[in-house]
Amino acid sequence: MSIITDFVVTLAKWMRPHLDMISMALVATILIIYGNNINSAIKKQVSSTPFLVRFSVFVALCAFGYAAASILLAKFVKILLRGLPDEYLAPFIIVLFLIEGLLAERKEQI
């Protein structure tokens, strides 16, 4: 194997035990980038309802909606990442984080 391939495989083997945290970081970053859009869409739906309903929907969205989305999507991402061979895992994760950075830049969040 070449030096680069050895490095990538070693990096992937280091990442594998941390796929839970990596998956959660990827999902949380997406939710942070697009959370304002989600909140705005929900706000439009409930803007004409009484305060108590709007308040309850907001609390439910934040406490349960984002939490459930984080947990379920992170599990799904982890399953996808776990299926990648070592030669592709580390570069794929790095590219995903770079794409998230570009998305954040496009949304003017960095």
C-alpha positions as CSV (number, residue, x, y, z in Angstrom):
1,M,0.0,0.0,0.0
2,S,1.1,3.5,-0.6
3,I,1.8,5.9,2.3
4,I,-1.4,7.9,1.6
5,T,-3.6,4.8,1.5
6,D,-2.0,3.6,4.8
7,F,-2.6,7.0,6.3
8,V,-6.3,7.1,5.2
9,V,-6.9,3.5,6.4
10,T,-5.3,4.3,9.8
11,L,-7.4,7.5,10.1
12,A,-10.5,5.5,9.3
13,K,-9.7,2.9,11.9
14,W,-9.3,5.7,14.4
15,M,-12.7,7.2,13.4
16,R,-14.7,3.9,13.5
17,P,-15.1,3.9,17.3
18,H,-16.2,7.5,17.2
19,L,-18.9,7.1,14.5
20,D,-21.6,7.9,17.1
21,M,-20.2,11.3,17.8
22,I,-19.3,12.0,14.2
23,S,-22.8,11.2,13.1
24,M,-24.3,13.3,15.7
25,A,-22.0,16.2,14.8
26,L,-23.0,15.9,11.2
27,V,-26.7,15.9,11.9
28,A,-26.5,18.6,14.6
29,T,-24.6,20.9,12.2
30,I,-27.3,20.4,9.5
31,L,-30.0,21.2,12.0
32,I,-28.2,24.3,13.1
33,I,-27.7,25.5,9.5
34,Y,-31.4,24.9,8.6
35,G,-33.1,25.3,12.0
36,N,-34.1,28.8,11.3
37,N,-35.8,27.7,8.1
38,I,-37.7,25.0,10.0
39,N,-38.7,27.4,12.7
40,S,-39.9,30.0,10.1
41,A,-42.0,27.4,8.3
42,I,-43.6,26.3,11.6
43,K,-44.1,29.9,12.7
44,K,-46.0,30.6,9.5
45,Q,-48.3,27.6,10.2
46,V,-49.1,28.6,13.7
47,S,-48.9,32.4,13.6
48,S,-52.7,32.9,13.7
49,T,-53.2,30.6,16.7
50,P,-53.4,31.7,20.3
51,F,-50.2,32.3,22.3
52,L,-50.5,29.2,24.3
53,V,-50.7,27.0,21.2
54,R,-47.7,28.8,19.5
55,F,-45.7,28.4,22.7
56,S,-46.6,24.7,23.0
57,V,-45.7,24.0,19.4
58,F,-42.4,25.8,19.8
59,V,-41.5,23.9,22.9
60,A,-42.6,20.6,21.3
61,L,-40.5,21.4,18.2
62,C,-37.4,22.2,20.1
63,A,-37.7,19.7,22.9
64,F,-39.0,16.7,21.0
65,G,-38.8,17.5,17.3
66,Y,-35.1,18.4,17.1
67,A,-34.2,15.8,19.7
68,A,-36.0,13.0,17.8
69,A,-34.6,14.2,14.5
70,S,-31.1,14.3,16.0
71,I,-31.3,10.8,17.4
72,L,-33.0,9.1,14.5
73,L,-30.9,10.8,11.7
74,A,-27.7,10.3,13.6
75,K,-28.4,6.5,13.8
76,F,-29.2,6.5,10.1
77,V,-25.9,8.4,9.2
78,K,-24.0,6.0,11.5
79,I,-25.4,3.0,9.7
80,L,-24.4,4.6,6.3
81,L,-20.9,5.4,7.5
82,R,-20.4,2.0,9.1
83,G,-21.0,0.4,5.7
84,L,-18.2,2.3,4.0
85,P,-14.8,0.5,3.6
86,D,-11.8,2.0,5.4
87,E,-10.4,3.4,2.2
88,Y,-13.4,5.7,1.7
89,L,-14.6,6.4,5.3
90,A,-12.2,9.1,6.3
91,P,-12.3,11.0,3.0
92,F,-16.1,10.7,2.9
93,I,-16.4,12.2,6.5
94,I,-14.0,15.0,5.7
95,V,-15.9,15.8,2.5
96,L,-19.2,15.8,4.4
97,F,-17.9,18.3,7.0
98,L,-16.5,20.5,4.2
99,I,-19.9,20.4,2.4
100,E,-21.5,21.5,5.7
101,G,-19.0,24.3,6.0
102,L,-19.9,25.4,2.5
103,L,-23.6,25.2,3.3
104,A,-23.0,27.3,6.4
105,E,-21.0,29.8,4.4
106,R,-23.8,30.0,1.8
107,K,-26.4,30.6,4.6
108,E,-24.0,33.3,6.0
109,Q,-23.6,31.5,9.3
110,I,-19.9,31.7,9.4
